[in-house]
Amino acid sequence: MTDTKPKAVRRLGDVVFANIAFFAGVSILATLAAVAAFLFAQSVPAFTGPPIEAASEGFLSYVFPFVFGTVYASVIGLAIATPLAVGIALYISHFANRRFAQVLGYAVDLLAAIPSVVYGLWGILVLAPFLSPTFNWLNENLGWIPIFAGQVSATGRTMLTVGIVLAIMILPIMAAMIREIFLQTPRLHEEAALALGATRWEMIKMAVLPFGRPGIISAAMLGLGRALGETMAVAMVLSPAAVVSVAVLTSTNSNTIAANIALQFPEAGGNYTNLLIATGLVLFAITMVVNMFARWIINRRAEFSGAN
């Protein structure tokens, strides 16, 4: 007996939408490949051409201080922003009344619309002078810890100031993403925990946080990616030098890759331009590795997230 089941008819709208969605997905991969190819092609002369005075000791010796500064500043910002983002998201999603939660959510989202140059000006003119007394206190009382050692900067333009500015810049993105994840926690999970006698905090610890753990990791990696590539705020606030230093209160600070490119590129020429682009390729690779690592963590923890 032959199968007489009618075949599904594909409508024109479905075909158009499927092709548009496919093109959108492929365009992301094509753009990523084009950026990578451009960076690689422009970086080759920096390795094959004549030695450059700025990198007389080799490319790795030149780029390593900037890699260290980029990662160090971003990690400081992420360490400050992550607990704040989780706390803000929890308050908006589970503690604040609906009207105030909406106002606070709008205020947090509004922070993301502020240009980075404004954050840089605020960091120089307001935050740095405000934090100077705190930096002196940290140095006097905790100077035996390497990160608080050294001669304190008189201007307050230090690595710790940059970390705080970066934390404020990535906070809106992280808080908004984590808030939406927490709001998707199954209501039955929360009600079941409360019905068993759990307090509000115990319910959050047992139901909300396990469910939102992959989202928290994703938000943290998204914020880290934003911090790694931040340029203007870092270039304006930081007093940079091509050094490797863990001290966060001194005026001698490791520069970041993005800020170094922004400061040096207008006056660069010849192979020095290719050298700067090569450092951009390193930053591109760091960002890719960070995102791949985050995806690996999320996939590894997915079955234990409570979302299944």
Secondary structure by P-SEA (a helix, b strand, c coil): cccccccccccaaaaaaaaaaaaaaaaaaaaaaaaaaaaaaaacccccccccccccccccccaaaaaaaaaaaaaaaaaacaaaaaaaaaaacccccaaaaaaaaaaaaaaaaccaaaaaaaaaccccccaaaaaaaaaaccccccccccccccccccaaaaaaaaaaaaaaaaaaaaaaaaaaccaaaaaaaaaacccaaaaaaccccccaaaaaaaaaaaaaaaaaaccaaaaaccccccccccccccccccccaaaaaaacccccccaaaaaaaaaaaaaaaaaaaaaaaaaaaaaaaccccccc
